Amino acid sequence: MSIRSVTTEQPEKIPPPSLEQLSASASTSGPTRRRWGIGDRFKRLRTKVTTRHGWVGDYDYAWLCMPTTPWRLGRARPKQAKTGPPFYALDSELPIVLAAASGLQHALAMLAGLITPPIIFANALSLDAETSAYMISASLIGCGILSLVQMSRLRLFGGYYLGTGLISVVGTSFATLSTANAIFSAMYADGTCPSTVSADGTVTRGPCPDAYGMVLGTSMICAFLEIFMSFIPARILKRVFPPMVTGTVIVMIGASLIGSSGIPNWGGGSNDCSGRPASGFFELCPNIAAPRPLPWGSPEFIGLGFLSFISIIITELFGSPFLKNISVIVGLAVGCIVAGAAGYIDGSSIKTAPAITFLWVHTFKIRVYAPAILPMLAVYVSLAMEAIGDITASAEVSRVSVVGEEFDTRIQGGVLSDGIGGFVSALFTVTPLSIFAQNNGVIAITRCANRTAGRFCCFFLILFGVLGKISGVFLAIPNSVLGGVTTFLFASVATSGVRVLSYNRFTRRDRFVLAAAFSFGIGDLLVPTIFTHLFDSVKSPNKGLQGLFDSITIVLSTPFLISGLVALVLNLILPQEDANDDDDDVVEVVDVEAQPHSKEKELHV
């Protein structure tokens, strides 16, 4: 899913290749296409590393790093528009410095979205700092490895492919994050995870790493659903999951995460301290052992979060194209600098984090939690829906055709890689990884869609994960700073959903479907406990029946799952309207400022 968009006017230095030229180039085969031998490849490599053009090329690096102003100053802007960087296609020759710089931008642009889910998972399960830091490292390493697979385009049997062949990076889906929170709550409620109740009725969750292992095991078996969906023709998937359904799901994912994680962390923490208990370990936020604990919602916390938030806005106003691509990281950095100077940062996570780490340094018991199967199946359906939209957006900014057989194979390969990635990521001790689309903003502004830059991005992600101290630094970020940034991040997710919904014509039928879906989704969001006691009247159900009840409750209590399900069903069963019979295209506008005796009316078509 796309979480941010950068639009900057970029002038042409050289005319970009047309789609016909690209297609002709891609289809060239036989004796007219040169096959590079080992000697030829060595000569090309030697030329690249021994020449100035091979290192820096003719890219306008000054434009990339030059700050901008939000207003026009005389004729300076038109003059500046005369120069600009060229466009680098998927497999064109790319200078080494530009490939590394673009790859670093991609890695930094997605970094905040990659570290947020493991931090939230660790906080929800009350895990220790060492395990939490490992989860961040494993997420970064897993994203780097599986992004390499997604960027490839491996031909399989029967004309099927693995991967998109585009700069399609992967990360922990926010759909998984939202659902996992509901699953964790169910585990604490049914006694699978330990919890204690204080004298004043405050419930404190104990550490429960086994819950994370159950989510991993459940996601492994549910991943086969998305693998199966990848072999369904793309046109059928688009018909079953139109923008009406996908947009609804994305809007509710962003909105629910703002309420369950973003704003609570902004106030001081999304853990038990958010209830402002009168006593206990979480009487203050993030807990009473923190360097400077305060009650939830204290002005100091609100101010730190607002500082991070406003830093993102200032970067968007005045930052260079490079900084605009990583504005979320700038917000984190500014907030952490001020929080550190004020004494809010606990450096213990940095001290305890290892210098070097890798996958499987910590492991979790992989098991299946039966009540989570149905919700996780719904998650993988939503991941497939997101993948289709994200691949389309990536192809558009990469100047690759978004119609035809080749594009359908990109969708098929991307969804297949997403499904396999969900299975493999669990083996990597990471929750399901799916295609991220926020990197499309980096492609659009740098005009670099080359896969070499994507491979550098994967290298940096793996490097960040292997260097364990970096994960310790991320874990030390104060909750209020993280909340100010993630609130913007999650709001960007919801905005992407609104953009997808804008593709609809909004006929009476469309509005009816959307209203029905939001009735459940927004209702769940505002009153999250409405379905908690739905099956309390059932006396002594057996274990299997209780598991089914828990599954249904999780689906009904997760806003994006229930709203997406309602939108899907209604979109399939309600008949389509004839475009010529849409009476809502004519709107009567009455001039209320006219004289009382005026009868004038205007019909606006």
N, C-alpha and C positions, 0 to 999 in steps of 0.2 A: 504494500500500500504506500501511496505517496503521502508524505508528511510535510513537505514544504515545496515551494515553487519559487524560483528566481527568474525574473524576466528582465533582461537587459538588452537594450538595442545594440546589436553588434553588426558593424559594417562588413562588407565583403572586401576581402583583399584579392581573392581569386574566385571566379565563379564556381560554385559547388557542382559536382557531377550530378546529372539528372538520374532519375530512377531507371530510365531506359539504358543509360550508359552503364549503371551499376549492374543491372540485370544482364546486359550483354557481356560485361566483364566476368560476372559470376558464372555464366553458362558456358564460357569458353572451355573447350575440352579438346582432346585428341592432340594431333601434332602441332596445332597452333598455340597450345599452352605449354610454356616452358617448365620443365621439371628440374628443380634445383638439386644438383648433386652435392656430395659432401665438400668437394673443393670449392664449388660456387658459394655454398653457405659460409665457408670459412673466409672467403674473400669479402663477402658482404659484411660479416662481423668485423673483420679487420678494418674495413673502410669506415664502419660506423664508430668504432672506438678510437680511431686515429685521426679523424677529421673533425673540424669545427662544426660542419653541417650535420655530421652524425650525432654530435653531442647536443647542440642547441637549435639547429635548423634556422628557420626564418620566422619563428613565432614571436608575437609582440608581448614579451614578458612584462614590459612597463605597463601596458594596458591592464594586465592581470592583477598587478599589485598597486595600481594607482587609486587613491581614495576618490570618491565621487561626492557630488553635492546634489541635494534633492531639488534644486531649483536651477533654472537656466540663467547663465551669466553671459549676457550679450550674445555674441556669435561664437563663443568658445566651443560650445557643444557641437554645432554643425561642423566646425573645423576639425574637431576631434573625430567626427564620424567618418572622415576620409580614410582613416587607417584602421586596421583591425586584423585579427589573426585568421589564418586559413582554416578550413574545415578538414579534420582528419577522419576518414572513414574507418570502417571496421578493421580492415587489413592493410591499410596504407602504411608506408614507411614513417615511423615516428621517432623524432629525436629522443635521446636517452633522458636528458634533463626534463623535457616536457612530459615524457611518460612517467617519470618519477614524481614530478610535481602534480600531475593530474591524478595519479594513483593515490598520493597523500591526501589530496582534496577529497577524493571519494571515501577514503578510510575515515577521515575526520568528520565528514558530513554524516556518516552513518554511525559514528561512535556512540553518541548519546543514546540513540535508539537501541544499540546493542547492549550497553551496560545497564540500562534501566530495568529490563525484565528480571535478570538474575538478582539485582539488588532488591526488587520488590518481592520476589520469591523468597529470598533469604529472610527478609523482615517479616513476611507473613508466617514463616515457619519457625521464627526465633532461632535461627542457626547461628553458630559462632562465627567469629571474624575470619578464621582460617578457612572454613568451608565456604563462606560467602565469597572470599577472594578467589578461591579455586573456581567457583561457578562462573565468575566474571571471565577468568582466563579461558576456561573451557568454551564459553560462548564465543569469545573472539577467535580462538583457534578453529573451532568448528565452522564458524562463518567463513573464515578464510579458505578452508579446504573445500567446503561445499560450494562456495562461490566459483572456485576454479572449475568444478564440474559443470555448474550452470552456464558458465561462459563458453564452455566447449560445445561442440556440435557433433557428437559421436554418432555415426550411422549404425543403426541396429538392424535387425531382421525385418523383412517385409516393408521397407521404406519408412520405418519408424526411427526416431532420433532420441538422443539423450542430451538435454541442454538446449538453450536458445541460440547460442552463437553470438549473443549480444553482451553488453556490459550489464548483466543481470546479477546483482549481488543479493545475498540472502541474509536474513537475520531473524531473531525470535519474533514471531508474529504477535501483535498486540491482541489478536483474537484468542490466542493461547493464554496470554496473560490474564485476560478477563475471565475466561472459563476456569483456569486453574485456581483463581481466587475463590470462586464458588465451590470448587471441589475441595479445597482446603477447609473451607468453612464447614462443609458437610462432614469431613473427616473429624474435625474437632467436635462437632455436634453429636456424632454417633459413637464417640469414644475411641476411634481408630488412633487419634492423636491425643496426648495428655493435655489436660487443662486443670486449673485450680480456681476455686471460687473463694474470694475473701469475705470477711464478715459483712462488708457493706454491699455485697452482691457483685463486685467487680470480677469478671472472668479474665484470667491471665493464661495465655497460651504457652505451653512448654515447647521445648525443641522437638521437632518431628522430622528428621531427615528421611524417614521411611515413607512419608507422604510424597516427597519429591520422587523417590524411586517408583512409587505406584503410578504417578503421573507419567513418568518415562516409560514404564512397561505398558501402560494402557495406550499411550500414543504409538508405540511400536506396532501393535496389532491393528490399530485403526488406520495406520498409514497405508495399508493395502487398499483402502477405499479410494484414495486419491490416485494410487497407481493404476487401479482399474479405470478410473474416470479419464485418465490420460489417453486411453485407447478409444474413447468415444469421439466421433468427429467433432471438430471445433464448432461447426455451425449449429450442432444440436445443443452443445453446452451453452452457446450464446443465446439460444432460444429459450432454454430452461432458466438460465440465470441472466436476465436482461438488466440494464442499468437500474430499473426500479427495485430489484431485489438486492443487487450488490451495493447500490448507494445507501439503501436503508441499513444494511448490515454495517457498513463502514461508519456511518453517522453514529449509530448506537455504540459501536466499539469505542470511538473517541469520547463520546459523551459519558459513558459509564466509567472509563478510566479517569476522566477528570474528577468525577465524584468519589471514586473509590481509592484513588492514589494521588493524583496531582494536587488538588486542593488540601486534602488532609496533611500531606507532606509539607506543603507550603506553610501550614499552621504550626508545624513542629514535628509531625510524624503521623504515619498512617497505622501505627501499631496501637496497643491498648491505651497509650497516653492520650489519644484523641478524644476519649470519653471523659477526660479530666477527673479521674478517680480521686477520692479524698485521701487515700493512703496507698502504700504498696510501692513496688519497684517502678511502676509507670505513673507514679503521681505527677512527675514532671517529664518533659519531653527532651530528648528521645527516651531517657530514663534518668533515675536519680544519680547514676554513676557517671554521667556525661560531664565534660569539663565545665559547661555553663548551662545546667538544666533550667528550664523555665516552663510555666504552665502552657498548655496547648493554646495557640491563638495569641500569644504574647506579641506586642508590637515589634519587639526585636526580631522575632521570626518572620513576621509579615514584611518588615523592612528588608531583610536579607533576600527573601524571595522576590520582592518587587525590584530590588537592585539587579538581580539576574535577569528578570523579565525585561526591564527597561534597557538593559545592555544589549539584548537581542534587537530591540527596536532601533537603538542608536546605531548599531552596526549596519542594519538594513538601510538607514538613512545616509550614513557617511562612509561606510566601509568600502574597501576595494572589492572587485568581483571575487577574489580569493576569500576574503573575510566573510562576505555575504554567504558563501557556500558553507561556512563553518560557524555561522552566527550563534548556533546553540552552544557550541564549545566555547565561544567567546563569553557567553552569558555564564556558563559554569565557571570559567577561569576568573572572571571579575568577582563573582559571588564568593568563590573560595578564597581569593586574596583578602577581601574585606573580612570574611568570617575567620580566617586564620589570624589576622591582625587583632581581631576582637576576642580571640580565645575560644571560639566555638568548635574548633576542629580537634578531634581526638586522633593523635598520630599512632595509636597502638596498632591499628590495622596495617600501617605501612611497615612498622617494625617486625610484626609477626609474619608478614607475607614473605615467601621465599624469593630469592633473587631470580631463579630460573624455575619454571614449572612446565608441565605439559598435561595432556589428557591422562586420565585414570590415576592421577596422583591421589585423588579421593574417589571413592566409588559409592554407589547407592544400591540397595537391594532392589533389583528389578522385579516388580510384581504387578499384577493386574488388579485394579480396584473396579469391581463390577459396576457400581453405580456411575462410574465415570465413562463407561464405554459409549453410551448414547450421546452424551455431550461432546466427547472427543470426535466421534464420527461427524457430528455437525460442524465441529471446528475444521476438519479436513475438507468438508464441502465448501466452507467459506474460504479456506486457503486456495482451493482451486479457482473459485470465483475471483479472488484478488489477483491470482497469478495471471489470468487472462487479461484483465485490465492493465496490470503492470507491464506485461510483455508488449501489449499494444502501445503503451506510452513510450516504452524504451525504443521500440522500432521507429516510432514517429520522430523522436529527437535524433535517432541515429541515421535518419534519411534512408530507411529501408522500407520497402513496400509493405503496407498493412493489409493487403488483399492478395488472394491467390494461394496456390498450393504451397509455395515455399513458406509463406507466413503461417499457414495452418500447421505446418510441421514444426515451426518454431514454438507455437502454442502447445502442441502435443509434447514436444521435447521438454519444454519448460515445466509443464504440469507433471510429467513423468519424473523429472529430476526433483521437483518439489516433493512428490510422494516418497521417492527413494531417500531423499534427504531427511524426511521425517522419521524414517526407520533408522537410518545411520546416525542421525543426531542423537537419538536415544542411546545408542551404543557409545557415543561421545560424551554421555552424561549431560546432554543439553536438550531442552524442550524443543518441539518441532521448529525447524528453520524454514522460512519461506521467502519468496522474492520480495525485496525491498524496492520501492520506486522513487524514493527521495533523491537517489543519485541521478535521476533524469535532469534535475536542475543543474547539476554539475556539468553534465554533457551539454546542455543547452547554452550555458554561459561560457564555457571554455571552448566550445566547438570541437571537442575531442571525443569521438565515439570509438576510439581505437581500443581493441582488446588488450593490447600491450599495457595500456594504462590500467585496465582492469586487473591484469595479473600483478602489477605493482601494488594495487590496492589490496589484493589478497595477501601479498608478502607483508605489507605493513600490518594488516590485521593479525596475521599469525605472529609477527614480531611483538606486537603489543600484548598478545596473550601469553607468549613464552616468557616475557619479562614480568615476573610475578609482582614486582614492586609497583608496576603501573596499576595492576588491579587493586593493590592496597591503597593507592592514591584515590582511585575512584570510590572505593568503599568508605574513605574518610570524608567524602563530600557531605556536609550537613544536610539534614532532611529538608530544611526550609529552602536552601539553594537548589537542591534537586527538585523540590516541588515547584518553584517558580519556573524552572526550565521545562519540566515534564508537562506542566499545565499547558504551556505553549505548544509542546510537542503533540500532546493528545488533542488539543484543539485543532491543530493542523490536520490530524487524522479525520476529525469530524468535518472539517472544511473540504477535504478531498471527497468525502462522501456526498456533500452538498453539490460539489462539482459534477460528480457522476450522476446524481439525480437530475441535474440541469439538462442532461441529454434527452430527458423525456419531454413529450409534448404537453404534459399536464392536462390531459383531457379529464372529463368528469370521472371516467373509469380509473385513470392514474391517481387522481386525488383521493378517490374512495379507497383504493388499495393502500396508499400511503397512510391515510388516516387510520385505517384498521391496524396496520402494522405498528404505527407509533402509539396507538392506544395501549397496547401491551408493553412496548419497549419503554416509553416514557413513564408509564405507570409503574413498571418494575424499578425504574431508575429513582423515582421519587419515594416509593414505598417498597423497599426491597424485601420486606418480610411478608408480603401479602400471601404468597403461596407456601410459606414455611409449614403451616399447620393443615395443609390440604388433606392429608391422609391420616390425621390423628384419630379419626373416628374408627378406623379399621383396627379391630382387636386382634392382637397376637398374630401378625402375619409371619409366614415362614421366612427364612433367610433370603430365598430367591425373590419372593414377592416384595420384601422390604428393599432389596437392591433395586427392583424396578421402580418402586415408589421414589427412592432417592434419586434415580436417574431422571425421572420426570420432573421432580422438584428442582433439580439443578438446571434443567433446560428452561423451565418456566421462570426461574429466578434469575436467569442470565439475560439481560435486556437484548443483546444483539441476536441471541439464538431464537428467542420467541418471536421477536419482530421480524427477523429474516424468514422464519418458518411461515408466519402468517402471510407475509408478502409473497412468498414462493407459491403457496397453495392458492391464494386468491388470484394471482397473476395467471395461473394455469387454468382455473375453472371459470373465471369471468370472461365472457365473450368480448372480443375486440370491437371497438367502436369504429364506424365508418367515418373517415376524416371529414366527409362532406356533411355529416349529420351532427357535427359537434356544435351545439347551440351556444356553448360557452365562449366561442370565439368572438361573439358580439357582446360588447359591454356597453350598457347605457350609462353615460356620464351626465350628471345634473349639475348645473352651475348654481351652487347654493348661495352665492353672493348676488345673484340676479334679483330684480324687484319681485315682490310676492306675486304680482300679476303676470310675471314673465312665464311663458310656456315653452321657451326654447330648450331644446334638447339636442345633444350631439351623440351620434352613434359612432363609436370608435371600433374599427374592425382590425 
